Amino acid sequence: MLHLKTTKRIKMSTKLRSVIISGGGTGGHIYPALAIADEIKRRYPDCKIQFVGAKGRMEMEKIPKAGYPIQGLWITGIERKIFSKKNLSFPFKLISSLWTAKKLIKQHQPQIAIGVGGFASGPLLHQASKKGIPTLIQEQNSFPGITNRILSKNVDVICAGFEGLNRWFPENKIILTGNPIRNGIGDITNLKSKALNHFDLSPDSPVVFIMGGSLGAKSINDGVSEALESWTEKGYQVIWQTGKRYLSSIESELKYQKPTGVKLVDFIERMDLAYAAADLIVSRAGAMSIAELALVGKPTILVPSPNVSEDHQTKNALALTENGASHLIKDKEVSEKLLSTVLNLMDNKELLKEMSAKTKTFARPNAAIDVVNEIEKLVDRL
């Protein structure tokens, strides 16, 4: 049985003075790490928080922008094609990263090492565990990555974003906390009017929000292009996050026939307003997207990306779709099914309400609080 956490902060005797957080590679790893760091700082303003990432990965840019220091390891993953030339350098990168991680631990003297997944968390937590430093990993996905699966044998606590991880992790180490989410996503109940004004949309027509991520999703964009005319003829408005790499081509495509009520954007800073404006959302199925969608409680069509390791987005999506909280469309079937699925759902207001209510049951708004509670308990115990 997984240990379910309350959101009440537990008073501990330990004061956190020095913490290392390692991992990254994608926003799905970086944003939970930042949420955990922010909660530690809220409780312990003087705590020294050091991030460790992989050189050349996005955490090396995103973490400093959020106000935290980061140091990089020379590490990458192993290519799926085992005989790839890129794998020839992996042993050297691993040795280098283990040596650098050992040096960083000696330099920063952390009370605890926290891994959030991604290449860098492996060497860092391995070395911390060898030194007897308490270790904790936060696994965002319903199907864990290989780094966390390897680390799980030696870490002290595993904070899980989804149920069912006892298939891969020791059950006695798992705490179901949910996924800590980035700042700015919270209660959107009273934001509808402000949101519609922000996107210059009418309050008299429903809104479909297309969320393909900051880089965009070609299959989703292609499906929307094919469906857009039919949706607007039905009176639907559309907020379409195309992704940076696709915006110019889509703008050119729609230059002379862009329907009214369609808002094209490459990236959305105010996601809370996009969520508030939407009556239905079409999204990828990354763990952090699902955590945010559950928190705002919007009915969703999930289109898992096929370009992720071990198809973990499909497994994330199934956690919701099997309970009727969302609809799933396979990536290869978007052009065939997206148009009709949106029309059918938008015509069924009762089903949308039911999906919204079921989606909210997956929300864990206090996940960062619960993870830091576990950090406090672990440091106090060991």
N, C-alpha and C positions, 0 to 999 in steps of 0.2 A: 504494500500500500504506500503510495506517495505521500509525503508530508505536505499538507496544505498549510500555507502561511496566512496568518492574519496580518493586517496592515498596521497594527499597533507597534510602535517602536519599543524595543526591549531595552531597559536601562542596563548598561554594562559598566564594569569597572575600568575597562581598557579605553585608553585614548589613542586614536589613530594619529600617528605622527608621520609615517612614511609608507607609501603604497606604490607598487608597480602594476600597471595595467598593460597587457600585451595582446597583440593581434591586429586584425584589420583586413585590408584587401578590398572590401566592399563597404558601402554604406550600411548594409545589414549587420556588419560587425562593429563599425565605427560608432554609429549612433547609440547603441546600447552602452558601449564603453563610456561615451561622453555623459550619458544619463547617470551611470553609476558614479563617475567622477564628480559630477555636479552635486549629487546627493551626499557624497562624502564631504565635499567642500562646504555644503550647507550646514552639516553637523560639526565639522572640524575645519574651520577656516584656515588654520595654520598647518594643516596636514600637507606634506610634500607629496604630490602625485606625479609620478614619472611614467610616461607612455613609452612603449617599445614597439616599433613597427618593422615592416620590411622595406628596405631601400627601394625606391622607385614606385611604391604603391601609394594609393590615394590618401592613406592615413598620414603620410609625411607632409601633406599639405593641409588636410582638414583639421588635424589635431591642433597645430599651432594657431590656426585661425580661431579656434574655440578657446584659446588662451592657455593651453597646456604645453609643457615641453615634451619633445619626443626624440628618441634616438633610434637609429635604424640598424637592422641586421642584414647581412648579405645572404638572403635566403629566398628561395622560390619553391614551388611545389614540383612534384615529379610529373612529367608529361605522361598522358595516358598511353601513348605509343612507347612502350618500354625501351625500344631501340633508338629512340629519338636522340640526335646528337646533343640536344639541350640537357639530357639527363647525365651526360658525361661529367658535367661540372657540379652536379648535385652533391656528391660526397665532400668536395672541397668547400662548398657553401655551408653544408651542415657542420663540418668541423669548425669553420670560421665563426658561424653563428653561435655554436655552443661555447666557444672560447670567449666571444664578445659578451654573451649573456652572463657567463660566470663573472666577468669583469664588472658588468653593470650592477649585478647583485652585490658584489663586494663594495662598489662605490656608493650605492644608494641605501644599503642596509634596510630593505623593506621589511615591515612586519608581516606582510602578506603579498603574494603574487596572484594576480587575477588574469585569467585568459578568456578572451571573447571569441576565439576561433580565428582562423587565418594562419598563414605560414609562421609568423613571428612568435606566436604563443607557444609553439612546440619547444624550441630550444630554451626559451626563458623559463617556462614552468618546469621543464625537465631539470634544469640546473637548480631552481629554487627548491624543488622537492628533494634533490640530493643533499642540499644544505640543511634540510629540516625546517625550512620556512613554510608556514601554512599556505596552501594553494586552493584556489577555487576557480572553476570554469563556469561561464554562462553560455549555455547552448540555446541558440535562437530557434533552430529548425526542428521539425518533427522527425527528420531523418538526419542524424548528426554527421558532421564532416569527419574526415579521417583523422585530422589532427586531434580533435577532442576525443574521438574514440580511443586513440592511442594513449592520450593523457589520462583518461578516466581511471585507468588501473592504479595510478599513483596519487592523484589529487585527493584532497580531503572532502570537498563538497562540490556538487554539481547543481547549479541553479537552472531549472528547465523552463523553456518557453512554452512547451506543449506537454500534454500527457503522453504516456506510452514509451518513454525513453528507457524504461527498464529492459527493453529488448536488447539494448546496446551497452547500457551502463549498469554498474552495481546498484541494486535497488536501494540499499541502505545509505547511499551517498546522495540520492536525488531529493531535491527540494523543488516543488512546483511553485515558481514565483511569477511566471509569465515573463514577457520581454520588456525591459525598460525602454521607453520611447523618448524621442527628442523633445526638447522644450517647445512649447507653442501649440501642442495638440492636446486639447482638453475639452471642456464642456462647450459645445457649439449650439446649444439649445436656442439661444437668443440672437444668433448671428445671421439668420437667413436674410433679412433685409439689407444689412450691411454687406453681406457677401454678394448679393445680386447687384447692388450698386457698384461694388468693387470691380466686377466683371462686365458691367454695363449690360445687364440682362434684365428681362421683364419679369415682374412678379406673377404674371398671368399665364405663363407657360412652364411646363416641367423642364428639368435640366438633367442631361446625361453628362457625366464627367468621365473622360477618357484619361487614364493614368498609366502611361507607359514607362515612367521613370525618367530620370534626368537625361539618359542617353537615348531614350525612346525604344520602341519595339516595332520593327518593320511589319510583322504580321498583323499586329493590332492596327497600325496606321493604314495598311492596305485594306483591312476589313472596314475601317471607318470610312475611308474614301469611297468604297463601294456602297456603303449604307447611308451616307450622309444625306443625300437628296431625299430618300424615303423618310428618314427621321424628321427632317425639317418640314416636309409636306404634312406630316402628322402633327406638326406644331411643337416639336421638341426643340429645345435649345441645347447647345453642346459646348462644353468647355473641353478643349482638346489639347492635352499636353503632348506635343509631338516628339519631344526630345531635341536636343541641340542639333544633332546631325541631320535631322529630317525637316526642320522647320522651313528652310528656304525652298526646298523642292515642293513641299506641300503648298506653300504660299503661291508659288508659280503655277501650280496645277489649278488652284482655285482663283487665280487672279481676276478672271473675267466672269466668274460664276459663283463666287462665294455667297452662300445663303445668309440671310440675316439671322441673328441669334446664334452665330457660331463664333466662339472666342478661341483663336489660335495662339498658343504660347509654347515656348520651348522648355521653360522651367518655371515652376511656381514657388515663390517664397512663402506666401501665406496659404499654406495647405489647409489650415483651419477654415479659411473662407471658402476654399474650393469644396471641401467636404460639406460645409454648411449649405452651400448653394445646390448641391446635388440631390436629386431624387433617386438616381441609380448610378452606380460606379462600375466602370470596366477597368480591371487592374491586373497586373502581374501578381504572382503569389509568393513574393518574398516574405520572409518571416516578419520583418518590421512593418511592411505594408499591411499585412494581416493584423498585426497588433494594433495599428492605428485605426484600421477599418472597424475592428471590434469595439474600440473605445468610442468612436463616433456613432457606431450602430447604424450604418447605412447598408441597404441591400446592394449586393455586389455580384458581378460576373467575373470570375477569376480565370485568367488565361496563363497557366504556368509556362515559364520559359523552358524551352528544351535545351538551352545552352548552359546549364548549370550542372555541377557534379552530382552524379547519382540521382538525377531527376528529383532533387529534394523539394522543388516548388510544387510538383504534383502532390507529393505527400503532405506538404503544408496545406494545400487547397482541400484535400480530402478530409482533413480534420473538420472543416466547416461544411463542405458540401454533403458529407454523409449524414449530417444532422439537419439538413435543410436550411442552413444559414446562408448558403450561396449557391450559385450555379457555376459549373465548370465547363469550359470549352477548351478542347485541345488546341495547341498552337497551330497545327496543320489544318484545323477545321474552322478557323476564324472567318475566312472569307465566305464559307458555306453557311455558317450558323449565327454569326454575330447580329446581322440585320434582324432576322426573325426572332432571336432570343430577346433582344432589347424590346422589340414591338410587343411580344407576348407578355413580358414582365410589366412593361409600362401600362398595358391595358388591364392589368390585374392589381388594383390598389390593395386589396386585402392580402394578396400574396406578398406584396412588397412590405406591408406592415409586419406580417408574420416573419419574413426573412430578417427584417430589422431587429425585431425582438430576439430572435434566435442568435443573431450576430452579437448582440450585446452580452449574451451569456458567456462569451469567450473573452470579454474585456478584463484586464487586470491593470487598472490605472495606477496602482501603487507598487508596481513591480520593482522599480528602483529602490524604493523604501525597503521592500522585503529582501532584496539582494544585499543591501548594506546592513540590514539586521543580521543576516547570515555571516557577513564579513566580521562584524563586531563579535558575534558569538564564537566564531572560529578562532579569531585572534585571542580572545579571552580564555578560550579552552586550552589552546596548545602552547 
